[in-house]
Each structure stands twice: as C-alpha cells, then as structure tokens.
C-alpha cells in the first residue's frame, strides 16, 4: 500500500517514540501510566477549558475597553511564545535521526511537516492549543460573528507554539557552536539594559506611587507593543468581525500568516542546515593526565562535571540566567510593577533549567556506563557524585543571575538571597525525585547537538509536576515570609532549604536497592 512521504515519516516517528517508551518503561508500566495520565488529563482539562472559556466570554463582552484588548493580546502572544520556548528548553526537540533518512528520496518539506505534527504531541503545545481553543470558543459564544476569524486565530496560536519550539532547538544548536560570540553579544545587551533600568528606576520616593506608575507604564507599553505585533492585527480583526466587516477582518490576518510563514522558512532552513552537516573529523589531542581523588563520589562528581561543562546542553545552560532576565525579569517588572515577584520568577525559571540533568542523570555517559558500573562504586556514591556536579553547575548559574539582578538595583539584598534559597530548595527536591526517575526511565542524550533530547510524555509530565509542586510550596513560603519583614523572609526560605535537604536525605537510602533492580534496564537504554 503506497503512502505519502510525510505519512511514512510521521508513522516511523510515532512508532520509534512508542518503542522507546516501551523499552524504557516496560509494556505493563507504560500502559498503566498512559491510562492514569489520560484520566488525569481528562479531569484537569475540563475545569481549565471551562475557566478560560468564561474569561474569553467576559473579555469579548467588554472588547471595546482598552484593557480587554491588551489582555487578549497578551494571552494570545505570551501563551504561544512562552509555551514554545519552555517546551523547547525543558522537553527538548522531538526530532528524527537525520542520518537514517538521507538515503531516502524524502523532501525537506515532508520532514518539516512531520516534525510540526510530532511536536504537537508534547504536553505544553497541547495545553496551549487547549487554552487558545477555550478562549476563542468563549469569545464566539459572546459574539457569534467572530467565529469567522476565531479559527484563524486558533491556527496561528498553535502554529506559533510549534514553530517557536523548533526554532529554540535550531537556534540552540547555532548558539552552542558559537557560544563565545553569542555570550558577549547578550552580555553587552544585558549590561546596557541594566544601566537603562537602573537610571529609570530612580523615581518617586513613595513605594506605592512608584509601583502604580510602573504598572501604568507597563500597561501602556504592553498595549503599544501589541498594536504592532502580528497578534495585534489578529485581535483587531475580532472588532471588525463584531461590526460585520468580515472581508477587512480576514485581510488583517495576512500580516500574522506571512510572519508565521517566514518563521517556518527559518525553522526549515535550520533543519536543512543540520541535516546536511557531516561529522567533523576528530582532532588528535594529547592524552589527558590521570586524575586522582580521595573518595569515589568526588571522582564521579569530577568526571560528570567535566562531561557536563563540555556538553552542548551544559554549555547552553550558561545562557539561562541571561534568558531569564530578558524573558522573565524585564517583562514582569513592567507588568506587575514590583521587582520582588519578577525576581522570584527569575530564580524559579533558572531552577527549571536543570530538570533535564536531574531526570537524565546517566544520559551523558553513553557507552561509558558499562565501565562506570563495573567500578567498585556503590549506587549511592554514584548518584551523589553526579548530583554534586550538577549542584556546582547550578550554583554558578544562580551566582551569575544574582550578580546581574544586584546590578539592576531594583530589588533588595534580602529578596536576592531569598530567591537564591528558593532555587536551591527546588534543586534538591528535583534531585530527590530525579534519582529514582533516572534509573526507572533512563535515556541517552545525543553526543553532538541538542536535538533529540526530548523526554517521553510520562517523564515530561512527571518533571513538570515536580517543578510546579516544589515551586508552589517554596513560593508560598516566600509569600508568607514577605509579610513579616526581611529577616523573617530569610529565616523561612532557609527553612525551605533545610526541608528540601531533609527530603533528599530521607529518600536517598532507598535508592541503591531500586538501582540494583533496574541495573539491566539502565545498561540497555544508555549503553547501546
């Protein structure tokens, strides 16, 4: 039976994903996990869809208000963009092994179309599509005339999140290969932004008046920016459709559709560029000096730190503090009018960047896992050593972020230290869960590049759930501490660090026995 190239590639993609899940989890565990997650998703999507539908209905009823225009524009802009970026950074790129497809006469557009469809299988794009659909349905109920352009808006949102997710993977490849130049450029831009923000932040002496002015200024900037964005044209088409000008409303979608087409060409060019790359010849280097260390866990930590610092995933992680300033700190500081919450969000965003390392502790070992498991090292020493290397790496990330936030001068030292404690608490909580998950669902990272690092769906949900629970727990402690002054805040957040360390140490003794039961699965998944 003849099938199209896109269908064949997509079928192969889906089958490989299923085979990997079955291999990593086992048929029984995979089936039970899928049934459980399906039931959980069904229970979670109904309240979410209903609530967002009510929001869409209310905003459409008050569409003539500038605030409704700004809120709708922000929702349809931030949901797809931040969803695509977060999915690309956290879940990775679900891309095919290009070297297996070069022998077949498959066009790049077929591969690109298959990748777009496959990317929709991630959790974040699915929920972004669900949220956008719920809002547009609510708007359609409030004003049936907008149903003519609502499907276009929904299509643009879904395509945006998928293309942005693919762009993040492609641009990450380019940035990692030219990390030094990219770091210098971004560092220069951040320093200029710090000077500008520090100069503008010297405003009224009244904190309340300053916050109100900042909030109004941020809302004004938001409204002005949305008017020029492709999303602004899509939102304005709702007003024209509401008034009955359907042709004009549809014409406004030329701008966002052309923009998305250009982004698709860029993403396809990055994909084609990677597909044409051949393996670079290895350079002969002098043999490295033999290491000496006093304890097994320290030797594991040193080896893992060396691998991590040289890996594309680890090198890209150095940009996370700067990305957090650009995507989180700046927009939230103007929108919320408070540096406290933007600082808290910045530390949380950097903390999520280590999820791949916690939930794939053995992913970078490759064939070396066979030698590593033959050494006279206990599983406890092995996992603690790897965690120590990631802890050093994350400490340096947080230090870079703290230095830049301190240079901006719009937050207190107590808030910076509290944010640092918050990220450490999230780190140890993720590490406590990640030890077992790395052994239960092991996976190998590619030796070159950052593509094909995607987590299986259950692992993605588990990792995001762990982060959200820990962020909400320690974030609530942050909120409580702020009510009683800076010293109470530091005491509460330090208590959060102690709690996370206690959780880590309490779960650690049971890991060795769990490790021994899954040793063969670990060797099969990572060592092949």
Residue pairs with C-beta under 8 A, 6 or more apart in sequence:
3 11
4 110
5 106
5 107
5 110
6 110
6 113
6 114
9 96
9 101
9 106
9 110
9 111
9 114
10 114
10 117
10 118
12 96
13 94
13 96
13 114
13 115
13 118
14 118
14 121
17 94
17 118
17 121
17 456
20 443
20 456
21 30
21 456
21 457
21 458
22 30
23 524
23 525
24 441
24 442
24 443
24 456
24 521
24 525
25 33
25 440
25 441
25 456
25 458
30 458
33 458
34 458
37 457
37 458
37 461
45 130
48 127
48 130
48 131
48 134
49 130
49 133
49 134
50 134
51 134
52 131
52 134
52 135
52 138
53 134
53 135
53 137
53 138
53 141
54 138
55 135
55 138
56 134
56 135
56 136
56 137
56 138
56 139
56 142
57 138
57 139
57 141
57 142
58 138
58 142
59 68
59 71
59 72
59 135
59 138
59 139
60 68
60 138
60 139
60 142
60 143
60 146
60 238
61 142
61 143
62 68
63 69
63 72
63 143
63 238
63 239
63 242
64 239
66 223
67 219
69 223
69 226
69 235
70 219
70 222
70 223
70 226
72 135
72 235
72 238
73 222
73 223
73 226
73 229
73 231
73 232
73 235
74 222
74 226
75 131
75 135
76 132
76 135
76 153
76 157
76 231
76 234
76 235
77 226
77 229
77 231
79 128
79 131
79 132
79 157
79 161
80 128
80 132
80 157
80 158
80 160
80 161
80 164
81 160
81 161
81 164
82 327
83 124
83 125
83 127
83 128
83 161
83 164
84 124
84 125
84 128
84 160
84 161
84 162
84 163
84 164
84 165
84 167
84 168
85 164
85 165
85 168
85 327
86 124
86 352
87 119
87 122
87 123
87 124
87 125
87 161
87 165
87 168
88 164
88 165
88 166
88 167
88 168
88 169
88 172
89 168
89 353
90 124
90 352
90 355
90 356
90 460
90 463
90 464
91 122
91 123
91 124
91 454
91 455
91 460
92 169
92 356
92 450
92 451
92 452
92 453
92 454
92 455
93 119
93 165
93 166
93 168
93 169
93 450
93 451
93 452
93 453
93 454
94 115
94 118
94 119
94 121
94 122
94 452
94 454
95 115
95 169
95 271
95 451
95 452
95 454
96 111
96 114
96 115
96 452
97 452
98 274
98 275
101 111
102 275
108 268
108 271
108 272
108 275
109 268
111 271
111 275
112 264
112 267
112 268
112 271
115 166
115 271
116 159
116 162
116 163
116 166
119 125
119 162
119 165
119 166
120 126
120 129
120 158
120 162
121 457
122 165
122 454
122 457
122 460
123 457
123 460
123 461
123 464
124 161
125 158
125 161
125 162
125 165
128 157
128 158
128 161
129 154
129 157
129 158
129 161
132 153
132 154
132 157
132 158
133 154
136 150
136 151
136 153
136 154
137 150
139 146
139 150
139 238
140 146
140 147
140 150
143 238
143 241
143 242
145 241
145 242
145 244
145 246
146 238
146 241
146 242
148 241
148 246
148 249
148 250
149 234
149 237
149 238
149 241
149 246
149 249
149 250
149 253
150 238
152 234
152 237
152 250
152 253
152 257
153 234
153 237
153 238
156 230
156 234
156 253
156 256
156 257
156 260
159 260
159 264
160 260
160 263
163 260
163 263
163 264
163 267
164 263
166 267
166 270
166 271
167 263
167 266
167 267
167 270
169 450
169 451
170 267
170 270
170 271
170 273
170 274
171 270
172 312
172 316
172 450
173 270
173 274
173 312
173 449
173 450
173 451
174 270
175 182
175 316
175 319
176 312
176 315
176 316
176 449
176 450
179 315
179 316
179 318
179 319
182 319
183 318
183 319
183 322
186 319
186 322
186 326
187 322
190 322
190 325
190 326
190 404
191 407
193 325
193 330
194 404
194 407
194 408
197 330
197 333
197 408
197 409
197 410
198 407
198 408
198 409
198 410
201 408
201 409
201 410
203 210
203 213
203 214
204 210
204 213
211 337
211 338
212 337
213 337
214 333
214 334
214 337
214 338
215 335
215 336
215 337
217 334
218 333
218 334
218 335
218 336
218 337
219 335
221 334
222 334
222 335
226 232
226 235
230 255
230 256
230 259
230 260
231 256
233 252
233 253
233 255
233 256
234 252
234 253
234 256
236 252
237 248
237 249
237 250
237 252
237 253
238 249
240 246
240 248
240 249
240 252
241 249
274 449
274 451
279 448
291 299
291 302
291 303
293 299
293 302
295 381
296 375
296 376
296 377
296 378
296 381
296 382
296 385
297 377
297 381
297 382
297 384
297 385
297 388
298 385
298 388
299 385
300 372
300 377
300 381
300 382
300 384
300 385
300 386
300 389
301 385
301 386
301 388
301 389
301 392
302 389
303 385
304 364
304 385
304 386
304 389
304 390
305 389
305 392
305 393
307 314
307 364
307 365
308 314
308 357
308 364
308 389
308 390
308 393
309 315
309 393
311 364
311 445
312 448
312 449
312 450
313 356
313 357
313 364
313 445
313 450
313 453
314 393
316 450
317 353
317 354
317 393
317 397
318 397
318 400
320 349
320 350
320 353
320 397
321 350
321 397
321 398
321 400
321 401
321 404
322 400
322 404
323 349
324 346
324 349
324 350
324 401
325 346
325 401
325 404
325 405
327 349
328 342
328 345
328 346
328 349
329 342
329 343
329 345
329 346
329 405
329 408
330 342
332 341
332 342
332 345
333 339
333 342
333 410
336 342
339 408
339 410
339 411
339 415
340 411
340 415
340 482
343 405
343 411
343 415
343 416
343 419
344 415
344 418
344 419
344 422
344 475
344 478
346 401
346 405
346 419
347 398
347 401
347 419
347 420
347 422
347 423
348 422
348 423
348 426
348 471
348 475
350 397
350 398
350 401
350 423
351 394
351 422
351 423
351 426
351 427
351 430
351 467
351 471
352 426
352 467
353 397
354 390
354 393
354 394
354 397
354 427
354 430
355 430
355 434
355 463
355 464
355 466
355 467
356 363
356 453
356 455
357 390
357 393
357 434
358 390
358 430
358 431
358 433
358 434
358 437
358 438
358 463
359 430
359 433
359 434
359 437
359 438
359 441
359 455
359 459
359 462
359 463
360 438
360 442
360 443
360 445
360 455
361 383
361 386
361 387
361 390
361 434
361 435
361 438
362 369
362 386
362 438
362 439
362 442
362 522
362 526
363 442
363 443
363 444
363 445
363 453
363 526
364 445
365 372
365 526
366 444
366 447
366 526
366 527
367 527
369 522
369 523
369 526
369 527
370 523
370 527
372 382
373 519
373 522
373 523
378 512
379 511
379 512
379 515
379 516
380 508
380 511
380 512
382 515
383 435
383 438
383 508
383 511
383 515
384 508
387 431
387 435
390 431
391 427
391 431
394 423
394 427
398 420
398 423
398 424
402 416
402 419
402 420
405 411
405 416
405 419
406 413
406 416
412 486
414 486
414 487
414 489
414 490
415 486
415 489
417 490
417 493
418 478
418 481
418 489
418 490
418 493
421 490
421 493
421 494
421 496
421 497
422 474
422 475
422 478
422 493
422 496
424 497
424 500
425 470
425 474
425 493
425 496
425 497
425 499
425 500
426 467
426 470
426 471
426 474
426 500
427 500
428 497
428 500
428 501
428 503
428 504
429 466
429 469
429 470
429 473
429 500
429 503
429 504
430 463
430 466
430 467
430 470
431 504
432 500
432 503
432 504
432 507
432 508
433 462
433 466
433 507
434 466
435 507
435 508
435 511
436 507
436 511
436 514
437 459
437 462
437 463
439 511
439 514
439 515
439 518
439 521
439 522
440 514
440 518
441 456
441 458
441 459
442 518
442 521
442 522
442 525
442 526
443 455
443 456
443 459
443 525
443 526
444 525
444 526
444 528
445 453
446 452
446 453
454 460
455 463
470 500
473 496
474 493
474 496
474 500
477 492
477 493
477 495
477 496
478 489
478 492
478 493
480 492
481 488
481 489
481 490
481 491
481 492
481 493
482 489
515 522
